[in-house]
């Protein structure tokens, strides 16, 4: 694995001193509490609709793939959510699942869901949306022998949210009743069934388009074809994706003809582009630019409710991280409150569990990790490192996606902290946060390299293959408001560790989350998730950092933009005032 950039951190102690000085579903909402209300746009009385026909959204990173079944990142879903529809969708500005391409009802024990499909709907390529199309998509995702389930592709969301592939899948059959009626047959009840159907990654693609493009479906050359309000036009990698309105859309017709999703990696450059009128909206900005925007009458700030958690993760193929004392030493070394205050600003709150406050099962009894560098040094000494920790040992061979050994058992490597190469809505100022954590760790007896692993797709690929060999920064934004989405994706395997999540394994935790999803009673589910929260805390399997009520900055002329908790807005409602 080629090193892209390495920073030494002895000099980062300066950063530490700066930090210290500045220092639904019916089951209920899943929006973290915050003391920072949304900043409202300046009042505009009865704006006239402009003839402007293009909405340009500025973002920090490119999409990874436009086949939503193959990805987990929000920048991909930002685009696919405009092009493809799911059987259910989330009502505007909420996490409440409502009918999209289907309306479903369950039998008495919720093991059979009967779904009436919307009639008269066509894919963008002119082919019919019907029962066969739905079955094609679900069988492609589920069956490893399906000719369009390519070995090179990773359908990790299907595996995580539906229990696995082939016979392991909770969905045992998608049965055709007639052209516009199907049945989902489940092996066990599933509380968030409708919420799962509404998730972006289970959107329905045109079977004809998949058959035509083959393995290239979702790439710049293969594009993507759905039934959504916008059609895919082009994708210039690293630059922009262009969409055009689907004038035959079954739902509310798009108000703006063209959409461009443009990549501007630098946060400040993105803000300047907005001020100059080169883009119409952006997600996330540095604290200083947000303060400027709040005073600018030509701009408006909206906040997306923080259905997210940022964290510092351990790769458990590192021998030293298998010792809980070392993990506790890391937890006590970090000034989490200082980091959140400095880099999340008034939009962030400190996290103490994986589940955001307000979510079913959130365990409010768990306390925050105490910032105590001296305790961290003591724990390191107890673990056998009285002089600190600067190098770590690979516990067993680690292979890449092609089966090549990248790290060998017994290999000694520098202690690295991988930081995200982009700003994400759950993680503003990722590099700066990484620098602050590195300085904190250095002050507590660790000697850590701040490490950049390529661009966003490269970073996610290394994470997926368990190749971020050290500490690494990442986060999670809920795809629905159910705790199952936060837990089973990460911890659904009792048999073996999941490489994409740092090779962590906990059979008791896996059993808890697998049971919780099957229970019909919200109180019974909440009890199990609270227990899971406590177990994660006690095992120090990650260091939870913050929840972010993501600020979005838009031109004051933009109308109809409603922040969506799941992280991808519906552009068909956007228009312009004069």
Residue pairs with C-beta under 8 A, 6 or more apart in sequence:
1 400
1 406
1 453
1 462
1 467
3 451
4 452
4 453
4 454
5 451
5 452
6 449
6 450
6 451
6 452
7 435
7 438
7 449
7 450
7 451
8 449
8 450
9 435
9 438
9 439
9 441
9 442
9 447
9 448
9 449
9 450
10 442
10 447
12 435
12 436
12 438
12 439
12 442
12 450
13 439
13 442
13 443
14 439
15 432
15 435
15 436
15 438
15 439
16 335
16 436
16 439
16 440
16 442
16 443
18 342
19 335
19 338
19 339
19 342
19 436
19 439
19 440
20 335
20 338
22 338
22 341
22 342
23 335
23 337
23 338
23 341
23 342
24 30
24 94
24 95
24 96
24 481
25 95
25 96
25 97
25 192
25 195
25 360
25 480
25 481
25 482
26 522
27 360
27 482
27 522
27 525
28 358
28 359
28 360
28 522
29 95
29 358
29 481
30 95
30 307
30 356
30 358
30 359
30 360
30 478
30 481
30 482
30 483
30 565
31 305
31 306
31 307
31 356
31 358
31 565
32 305
32 306
32 307
32 349
32 356
32 357
32 358
32 547
32 549
33 349
33 357
33 358
34 306
34 347
34 349
34 547
34 549
35 346
35 349
36 303
36 345
36 346
36 347
36 549
37 303
38 301
38 302
38 303
38 549
39 294
39 300
39 301
39 302
39 303
39 551
40 300
40 301
41 300
41 301
41 302
41 554
41 556
42 297
42 300
42 556
44 556
44 577
47 557
47 559
47 577
47 578
48 577
48 578
49 255
49 559
49 575
49 576
49 577
49 578
50 557
50 575
50 576
50 577
50 578
52 256
52 557
52 576
53 256
53 257
53 258
54 256
54 257
54 258
54 259
54 260
55 256
55 258
55 259
55 260
55 280
55 281
55 558
55 571
55 574
55 576
56 259
56 260
56 261
56 262
56 278
56 279
56 280
56 281
57 78
57 259
57 260
57 261
57 262
57 279
57 280
57 281
57 282
57 283
57 571
58 262
58 264
58 270
58 273
58 274
58 279
58 281
58 282
59 75
59 78
59 261
59 262
59 263
59 264
59 270
59 282
59 283
60 263
60 264
60 265
60 267
60 270
60 283
60 284
60 422
60 423
60 424
61 75
61 263
61 265
61 421
61 422
61 424
61 455
61 456
62 75
62 237
62 238
62 239
62 263
62 455
62 456
62 457
63 71
63 73
63 75
63 76
63 78
63 79
63 80
63 235
63 241
63 261
64 71
64 73
64 75
64 76
64 456
64 457
64 460
65 71
65 76
65 218
65 219
66 76
66 79
66 80
66 83
66 218
66 219
66 223
66 224
66 232
66 235
66 241
67 80
67 205
67 217
67 218
67 224
68 76
68 77
68 80
68 81
68 84
68 200
68 201
68 202
68 203
68 218
68 224
69 137
69 140
69 141
69 155
69 157
69 158
69 201
69 202
69 205
70 153
70 154
70 155
70 218
71 77
71 201
72 156
72 157
72 201
72 460
73 456
73 460
74 424
74 425
74 477
74 567
74 568
75 456
77 200
77 201
77 567
77 568
78 261
78 567
78 568
78 569
79 241
79 243
79 261
80 200
80 203
80 224
80 226
81 200
81 203
81 228
81 568
81 570
82 228
82 229
82 230
82 243
82 259
82 570
82 571
82 572
83 124
83 224
83 225
83 226
83 228
83 230
83 231
83 232
83 243
84 200
84 203
84 204
84 205
84 224
84 226
84 227
84 228
85 100
85 101
85 203
85 204
85 226
85 227
85 228
86 100
86 101
86 197
86 198
86 199
86 200
86 202
86 203
86 204
87 99
87 100
87 101
87 102
87 104
87 115
87 117
87 134
87 197
87 198
87 202
87 204
88 97
88 98
88 99
88 100
88 102
88 104
88 194
88 195
88 197
88 198
89 97
89 98
89 99
89 100
89 198
90 96
90 97
90 98
90 198
90 480
90 564
90 565
90 566
91 97
91 98
92 562
92 564
92 570
92 573
93 562
93 563
93 564
93 565
94 565
95 195
95 307
95 478
95 480
95 481
95 565
95 566
97 194
97 195
97 197
97 198
97 480
99 118
100 118
100 198
101 117
101 118
101 121
101 129
101 134
101 204
101 227
102 115
102 116
102 117
102 118
102 134
102 182
102 197
103 115
103 116
104 113
104 114
104 115
104 116
104 184
104 193
104 194
104 197
105 113
105 114
106 112
106 113
106 114
106 193
107 113
107 114
109 189
110 186
110 189
110 190
110 193
110 520
111 185
111 186
111 187
111 188
111 189
112 183
112 184
112 185
112 186
113 183
113 184
113 186
113 193
114 177
114 181
114 182
114 183
115 181
115 182
115 183
115 184
116 180
116 181
117 129
117 130
117 131
117 134
117 179
117 180
117 181
117 182
118 129
118 180
118 250
119 180
120 250
121 128
121 129
121 227
121 250
122 128
122 129
122 227
122 248
123 129
123 133
123 206
123 208
123 209
123 225
123 226
123 227
124 206
124 225
124 226
124 227
124 231
124 232
124 246
125 206
125 208
125 209
125 225
127 133
127 206
127 207
127 208
129 204
129 227
130 179
130 180
131 176
131 177
131 178
131 179
131 180
131 181
131 182
132 176
132 179
132 207
133 204
133 206
133 207
134 174
134 182
134 204
135 174
135 176
135 182
136 207
136 210
137 202
137 204
137 205
137 207
138 171
138 174
139 146
139 174
140 146
140 148
140 149
140 210
141 149
141 155
141 158
141 162
141 202
142 158
142 162
142 165
142 166
142 169
142 171
143 149
143 165
143 166
144 165
144 166
145 166
148 210
148 211
148 214
149 155
150 215
152 215
153 215
154 464
155 165
156 464
156 500
157 199
157 201
157 202
157 489
158 165
158 169
158 201
158 202
159 165
160 488
160 489
160 490
160 492
161 196
161 199
161 484
161 485
161 488
161 489
162 169
162 170
162 171
162 196
163 169
163 170
163 187
163 492
169 187
170 186
170 187
170 188
170 190
171 184
171 185
171 186
171 187
172 185
172 186
172 187
173 183
173 184
173 185
174 182
174 183
174 184
174 185
175 182
175 183
175 184
175 185
176 182
177 183
184 193
186 193
188 518
189 518
189 519
189 520
190 196
190 517
190 518
191 482
191 484
191 517
191 518
191 519
191 520
191 522
191 525
192 480
192 482
192 484
192 485
192 517
195 480
195 481
195 482
195 485
196 202
196 480
196 485
198 480
199 479
199 480
199 485
199 566
200 479
200 566
200 568
201 479
203 226
203 228
204 226
204 227
205 217
205 224
205 225
205 226
206 225
206 226
208 225
209 217
209 223
209 224
209 225
210 217
213 219
213 221
213 222
213 223
214 222
216 222
217 223
217 224
218 224
219 235
220 234
220 235
220 236
220 237
223 232
223 235
224 232
225 231
225 232
227 246
227 249
227 250
228 246
228 249
229 245
229 246
229 249
229 251
229 252
229 253
229 254
229 570
229 571
229 572
230 243
230 244
230 245
230 246
230 254
230 259
230 571
230 572
231 243
231 244
231 245
231 246
232 241
232 243
233 242
233 243
233 244
234 241
234 242
235 241
235 242
238 263
239 262
239 263
240 260
240 261
240 262
240 263
241 260
241 261
242 258
242 259
242 260
243 258
243 259
243 260
243 261
243 571
244 257
244 258
244 259
245 253
245 254
245 256
245 257
245 258
245 572
246 254
247 253
249 572
251 572
252 572
252 573
253 572
254 571
254 572
255 560
255 572
255 573
255 574
255 575
256 571
256 574
256 575
256 576
259 571
262 279
264 270
264 273
264 279
264 282
265 422
267 284
267 285
267 286
267 289
267 423
267 428
267 429
268 285
268 286
268 289
270 279
270 282
270 285
271 282
271 285
271 286
271 289
271 292
271 293
271 553
273 279
273 282
274 280
274 281
274 282
274 299
274 553
274 554
274 555
275 296
275 298
275 299
277 555
280 554
280 555
280 557
280 558
280 576
281 552
281 553
281 554
281 555
281 558
281 561
282 552
282 553
282 554
283 425
283 550
283 552
284 423
284 424
284 425
284 428
284 550
284 551
284 552
285 293
285 428
285 551
285 553
286 428
286 429
287 342
287 343
287 345
287 428
287 429
289 553
290 301
290 345
290 347
290 551
290 553
293 299
293 301
293 553
294 301
297 556
298 555
298 556
299 553
299 554
299 555
299 556
300 553
300 554
300 555
300 556
300 558
301 551
301 552
301 553
301 554
302 551
302 552
302 554
302 561
302 563
303 347
303 549
303 550
303 551
303 552
303 563
304 425
304 549
304 550
304 551
304 552
304 563
304 564
304 565
304 567
305 549
305 563
305 565
306 347
306 348
306 349
306 356
306 426
306 547
306 548
306 549
306 550
307 356
307 477
307 478
307 481
307 565
307 566
307 567
308 356
308 425
308 426
308 475
308 476
308 477
308 478
308 547
308 548
308 550
308 567
309 351
309 353
309 354
309 355
309 356
309 426
309 475
309 476
309 486
309 544
309 545
309 546
309 547
310 351
310 426
310 427
310 473
310 474
310 475
310 544
310 545
310 546
310 547
310 548
311 351
311 354
311 473
311 474
311 475
311 476
311 542
311 543
311 544
311 545
312 330
312 334
312 437
312 471
312 472
312 473
312 542
312 543
312 545
313 468
313 471
313 472
313 473
313 474
313 501
313 502
313 542
313 543
314 321
314 327
314 330
314 471
314 502
314 504
314 541
314 542
315 321
315 466
315 468
315 469
315 470
315 471
315 472
315 502
315 503
316 322
316 395
316 497
316 502
316 503
316 504
316 505
317 394
317 395
317 396
317 398
317 407
317 466
317 469
317 502
317 503
318 392
318 393
318 394
318 395
318 469
318 470
319 392
319 393
319 394
319 395
320 326
320 383
320 385
320 389
320 392
320 393
321 327
321 392
322 395
323 383
324 539
324 540
325 379
325 380
325 382
325 383
326 379
326 380
326 383
326 385
326 389
327 540
327 541
328 379
328 540
329 376
329 377
329 379
329 380
329 383
329 444
329 445
329 446
330 376
330 441
330 446
330 471
330 540
330 543
331 369
331 540
331 543
332 369
332 370
332 371
332 372
332 373
332 375
332 376
332 379
332 444
333 371
333 373
333 376
333 440
333 441
333 443
333 444
333 445
333 446
334 369
334 371
334 437
334 440
334 441
334 543
335 371
335 436
335 440
336 350
336 351
336 368
336 369
336 371
336 543
336 545
336 546
337 350
337 368
337 371
338 371
338 436
339 433
339 436
339 437
339 545
339 546
340 348
340 349
340 350
340 545
340 546
341 348
342 432
342 436
343 428
343 429
343 432
343 433
343 436
344 428
344 546
344 548
347 548
347 549
347 550
347 551
348 428
348 546
348 547
348 548
348 549
349 357
349 546
349 547
349 549
350 368
350 545
350 546
351 544
351 545
351 546
351 547
352 366
352 367
352 368
352 369
352 537
352 544
353 362
353 363
353 366
353 533
353 536
353 537
353 544
354 476
354 486
354 487
354 490
354 533
354 536
354 542
354 544
355 361
355 362
355 363
355 483
355 486
355 487
355 529
355 533
356 362
356 478
356 547
357 364
357 547
359 478
359 481
359 483
359 486
360 482
360 483
360 522
360 525
360 526
360 529
361 483
361 516
361 525
361 526
361 527
361 528
361 529
361 530
361 532
361 533
362 529
362 530
362 533
363 529
363 530
363 531
363 533
363 534
363 537
365 530
365 534
366 533
366 534
366 537
369 543
373 440
373 443
373 444
373 445
376 444
376 445
377 388
377 444
377 445
380 386
380 388
380 389
380 444
380 445
380 446
385 445
387 445
388 445
388 446
388 447
389 415
389 445
389 446
389 447
390 414
390 415
390 446
390 447
390 448
391 412
391 413
391 414
391 415
392 412
392 413
392 414
392 415
392 470
393 410
393 411
393 412
393 413
394 407
394 408
394 409
394 410
394 411
394 412
394 413
394 469
395 409
396 409
397 405
397 407
397 408
397 409
398 405
398 406
398 407
398 466
398 467
398 469
399 405
399 406
399 465
400 406
400 465
400 467
401 461
401 464
401 465
406 467
407 413
407 467
407 469
413 469
413 470
414 449
415 446
415 447
415 448
415 449
415 470
415 471
416 448
416 449
416 450
416 451
416 469
416 470
416 471
417 434
417 437
417 438
417 441
417 448
417 449
417 450
417 451
417 470
417 471
417 472
417 473
418 451
418 452
418 453
418 459
418 462
418 468
418 470
418 471
418 472
418 473
419 430
419 431
419 433
419 434
419 435
419 450
419 451
419 452
419 472
419 473
420 427
420 430
420 431
420 434
420 456
420 459
420 473
420 474
421 430
421 431
421 452
421 453
421 454
421 455
421 456
421 458
421 459
422 430
422 455
422 456
423 429
423 430
424 430
424 475
425 477
425 548
425 550
425 567
426 475
426 476
426 477
426 547
426 548
426 550
427 433
427 473
427 474
427 475
427 548
428 548
430 473
433 473
433 545
434 450
434 473
435 450
437 471
437 473
438 448
438 450
441 448
442 448
448 470
448 471
451 470
453 459
453 462
453 468
454 462
459 468
462 468
463 472
463 474
463 500
464 499
464 500
465 499
465 500
466 499
466 500
466 502
466 503
468 502
472 502
475 545
476 486
477 566
477 567
478 485
478 486
478 565
478 566
479 485
479 566
480 566
481 565
483 516
483 525
483 529
484 513
484 516
484 517
487 513
487 516
487 529
487 532
488 513
488 514
488 517
490 498
490 501
490 504
491 498
491 501
491 504
491 506
491 509
491 510
491 513
491 532
492 498
492 510
492 513
492 514
493 505
493 510
494 507
494 510
494 511
494 514
496 505
497 503
497 504
497 505
498 504
498 505
504 541
506 535
506 539
506 541
508 535
509 532
509 535
509 536
509 539
512 528
512 529
512 531
512 532
512 535
513 528
513 529
513 532
515 528
516 525
516 528
516 529
516 532
517 525
519 525
519 528
536 542
550 563
550 567
552 561
552 563
554 561
556 577
557 576
557 577
557 578
558 574
558 575
558 576
558 577
559 574
559 575
559 576
559 577
560 573
560 574
560 575
561 569
561 573
561 574
562 569
562 570
562 573
563 569
564 570
